[in-house]
């Protein structure tokens, strides 16, 4: 008997049926148990040609916005700021970005984590050249304090634009099950080379999707391979994560001067995030809530 077919719980029934339809039950279990799963291109119903189209759209947009000449991604020697800046707000650049956001299989797993009200709140790229730098282990659930609930408040849905074939590609790494800890990493846990936790490496073919619970700890390792690693990062959130009012810019400065404490109680927020963060001093306090519920 399939409980989902009994139509007793419409919201979850619809998700369950989608998981079965696209053969994603194992991936849903991995999200529950480990906080991360990698869905192969075949289950997503996309071709190698589509994966190439996505990669080209990312690289072409980067070239257009930043005035860089990337050439062949396999042996490109471009590096530096030109690959990283102006990387947000991609949706209107190419239809392939909307196609990625609306992929039915990826949406099914996103809604498994976040419910039917999941909303796409951020769209950016990561283009990674050879580098000796690593990205320390961290949680993406910024602003969620320890004890913030067993549910996922947000998740990351990353389309692989190039193959993640091994450690030489400088892949993303994860601490399986860390979403169950319900907090961000502490300083002694952040360095991938010294952390007391075991990590796994993201491996997958271009056109695959890596999906992880927002509280799952992850980072990345140095890249020694030539050329570029290309990824489309989609940030999804539950609807309640969106503010009622975006006070900044809406409140009369004269009122703020008369009542200085208003600046704090109205929320000196990090979001909505812009290409250039005008308030870097807000990052620290915002991130601190991940380990201190009274921050």
Helices and strands as residue ranges (DSSP letters): G 3-6, H 10-21, H 25-34, E 36-39, H 41-44, H 48-66, G 81-83, H 95-101, H 104-114, E 119-128, E 135-138, E 154-160, G 167-169, E 172-174, G 178-181, G 187-189, E 200-201, E 209-213, E 218-220, E 229-237, G 239-241, H 253-258, H 262-265, H 281-288
